[in-house]
Amino acid sequence: MLEVCRIPARWRSYTLTGVIFLLFGMVCLFLTPQVLIIILLLFTAIAILLGILLIAASVFVAGLRVQWVPLLFSGIILIIIGLVSIYFPDIVSALAVYFIAMISLLVGVLMVIYGTISFVETKTRILIILLGFIPIVIAIYMILFPGSAAALVLRLWGIFACILGIVFIVQGLILRRVNYELGCNEKDT
């Protein structure tokens, strides 16, 4: 196969990736409550499993010169978090929303600060400052309306995944056309 044919020959993987992103994005958009339940169940299962593994690790390293108490303590905390998320899923969801809101607020404030003190050209500084307000606004929305914030974030992710999927599909189709225009043999790909 010609060296020039290597990249265009990967048009199938680009197209398949795009279809997967597009499907995942549509699932997030149209089945938001079900996806939120699945995410909470996965979080619960991972927390409990990781807690059990950390407790087991602390038992195995207790005789060695390794600090086993932090492993045991972390394992117990993770199991408690997992059990709380089973019995009080609304509390865990609200705490997760507030945690994500605080991270979003921090990112936005840091972007605004960076935009004001950086030494790049003025247009770039203004763009950085304006883009910094997006996570700040999202954080404020999440703090004011925590009940709908999780669904909003998941729907925003769904929109992003759909856009990314469409971009990958278009890129795959462009590469497919280039593949045929270069005369690359399909059997070599």
C-alpha positions as CSV (number, residue, x, y, z in Angstrom):
1,M,0.0,0.0,0.0
2,L,1.2,3.5,-0.8
3,E,2.4,5.5,2.2
4,V,0.0,8.3,1.2
5,C,-2.9,5.9,1.6
6,R,-2.5,5.1,5.3
7,I,-4.5,8.0,6.7
8,P,-7.4,8.0,4.2
9,A,-7.6,4.3,4.6
10,R,-8.8,4.8,8.2
11,W,-12.0,6.4,7.1
12,R,-14.0,3.5,8.5
13,S,-12.7,4.0,12.1
14,Y,-13.5,7.8,11.9
15,T,-17.0,7.0,10.7
16,L,-17.6,4.3,13.3
17,T,-16.3,6.6,16.1
18,G,-18.7,9.3,14.8
19,V,-21.6,7.0,14.8
20,I,-20.8,5.8,18.4
21,F,-20.5,9.4,19.7
22,L,-23.7,10.4,17.9
23,L,-25.6,7.4,19.4
24,F,-24.3,8.1,22.8
25,G,-25.2,11.8,22.5
26,M,-28.7,11.0,21.4
27,V,-29.1,8.5,24.4
28,C,-28.0,11.3,26.7
29,L,-30.4,13.7,25.2
30,F,-33.5,11.6,25.0
31,L,-33.0,9.2,27.9
32,T,-31.6,11.6,30.4
33,P,-33.3,10.3,33.6
34,Q,-32.3,6.7,32.8
35,V,-28.7,7.7,32.1
36,L,-28.6,9.6,35.4
37,I,-29.8,6.5,37.3
38,I,-27.2,4.3,35.5
39,I,-24.4,6.8,36.4
40,L,-25.5,6.8,40.1
41,L,-25.6,3.0,40.1
42,L,-22.1,2.8,38.6
43,F,-20.8,5.3,41.1
44,T,-22.3,3.3,43.9
45,A,-20.9,0.0,42.7
46,I,-17.4,1.5,42.1
47,A,-17.4,3.1,45.5
48,I,-18.3,-0.1,47.4
49,L,-16.0,-2.3,45.3
50,L,-13.1,0.1,45.7
51,G,-13.8,0.3,49.5
52,I,-13.8,-3.5,49.8
53,L,-10.5,-3.7,47.8
54,L,-8.9,-1.0,50.0
55,I,-9.9,-2.8,53.2
56,A,-8.5,-6.0,51.8
57,A,-5.3,-4.3,50.9
58,S,-5.0,-2.9,54.4
59,V,-5.3,-6.4,55.8
60,F,-2.6,-7.8,53.5
61,V,-0.1,-5.0,54.2
62,A,-0.8,-4.7,58.0
63,G,2.2,-6.9,58.8
64,L,4.6,-5.1,56.4
65,R,6.2,-1.7,57.1
66,V,3.5,0.0,55.0
67,Q,1.0,2.4,56.5
68,W,-2.2,0.3,56.5
69,V,-4.4,2.7,58.5
70,P,-5.0,5.1,55.6
71,L,-6.0,2.2,53.3
72,L,-8.5,0.9,55.9
73,F,-9.9,4.4,56.6
74,S,-10.3,5.2,52.9
75,G,-12.0,1.8,52.3
76,I,-14.4,2.4,55.1
77,I,-15.2,5.9,53.9
78,L,-15.8,4.6,50.3
79,I,-18.2,1.9,51.5
80,I,-20.1,4.4,53.6
81,I,-20.4,6.7,50.6
82,G,-21.6,3.8,48.5
83,L,-24.2,2.8,51.0
84,V,-25.3,6.4,51.5
85,S,-25.8,6.7,47.7
86,I,-28.0,3.6,47.8
87,Y,-30.2,4.8,50.6
88,F,-30.1,8.6,49.9
89,P,-29.5,9.0,46.2
90,D,-30.9,12.5,46.2
91,I,-28.3,13.7,48.7
92,V,-25.4,12.2,46.8
93,S,-26.7,13.7,43.5
94,A,-27.0,17.1,45.1
95,L,-23.5,17.0,46.6
96,A,-22.1,15.9,43.2
97,V,-23.9,18.8,41.5
98,Y,-22.5,21.3,44.1
99,F,-19.0,19.8,43.7
100,I,-19.1,20.1,39.9
101,A,-20.5,23.6,40.3
102,M,-17.5,24.6,42.6
103,I,-15.0,23.2,40.1
104,S,-16.8,25.0,37.2
105,L,-16.7,28.2,39.2
106,L,-13.0,27.8,40.0
107,V,-12.2,27.1,36.3
108,G,-14.2,30.2,35.2
109,V,-12.6,32.5,37.8
110,L,-9.1,31.2,36.9
111,M,-9.8,31.8,33.2
112,V,-10.9,35.4,33.9
113,I,-7.8,36.0,36.1
114,Y,-5.5,34.6,33.5
115,G,-7.2,36.7,30.8
116,T,-6.6,39.9,32.8
117,I,-3.0,39.2,33.8
118,S,-1.6,37.4,30.7
119,F,0.8,39.0,28.3
120,V,-0.9,37.8,25.1
121,E,-2.5,40.2,22.6
122,T,-5.6,42.1,23.6
123,K,-8.1,40.1,21.4
124,T,-6.9,36.8,22.9
125,R,-7.2,38.2,26.5
126,I,-10.7,39.4,25.8
127,L,-11.7,36.0,24.4
128,I,-10.2,34.2,27.4
129,I,-12.1,36.5,29.8
130,L,-15.4,36.0,27.9
131,L,-14.9,32.2,27.7
132,G,-14.2,32.3,31.4
133,F,-17.7,33.6,32.1
134,I,-19.3,30.5,30.5
135,P,-18.3,28.1,33.4
136,I,-19.1,30.8,35.9
137,V,-22.6,31.1,34.5
138,I,-23.0,27.3,34.4
139,A,-21.8,27.1,38.1
140,I,-24.3,29.8,39.2
141,Y,-27.1,27.9,37.4
142,M,-26.1,24.7,39.1
143,I,-26.0,26.3,42.5
144,L,-29.4,28.0,42.0
145,F,-31.1,25.1,40.4
146,P,-29.4,21.9,41.6
147,G,-32.4,19.7,40.8
148,S,-32.3,20.3,37.1
149,A,-28.5,20.9,36.9
150,A,-27.5,17.2,36.6
151,A,-30.0,16.8,33.7
152,L,-28.7,20.0,32.1
153,V,-25.0,18.9,32.3
154,L,-25.9,15.5,30.8
155,R,-27.9,17.2,28.0
156,L,-25.0,19.5,27.3
157,W,-22.7,16.5,27.1
158,G,-25.2,14.9,24.8
159,I,-25.2,17.9,22.5
160,F,-21.4,17.9,22.5
161,A,-21.3,14.2,21.8
162,C,-23.7,14.6,18.9
163,I,-21.7,17.5,17.4
164,L,-18.5,15.5,17.8
165,G,-20.1,12.5,16.2
166,I,-21.2,14.5,13.2
167,V,-17.7,16.0,12.9
168,F,-16.1,12.5,12.9
169,I,-18.7,11.1,10.4
170,V,-18.0,14.0,8.0
171,Q,-14.2,13.5,8.5
172,G,-14.6,9.8,7.7
173,L,-16.6,10.5,4.6
174,I,-14.0,13.1,3.5
175,L,-11.2,10.5,4.1
176,R,-13.2,7.9,2.2
177,R,-13.5,10.3,-0.8
178,V,-9.7,11.1,-0.6
179,N,-9.0,7.3,-0.4
180,Y,-10.8,6.7,-3.7
181,E,-9.4,9.8,-5.4
182,L,-5.8,8.7,-4.5
183,G,-6.6,5.3,-6.0
184,C,-5.8,3.4,-2.9
185,N,-6.8,-0.2,-3.1
186,E,-9.6,-1.1,-0.7
187,K,-8.3,-4.6,-0.1
188,D,-5.0,-3.2,1.3
189,T,-6.8,-1.2,4.0
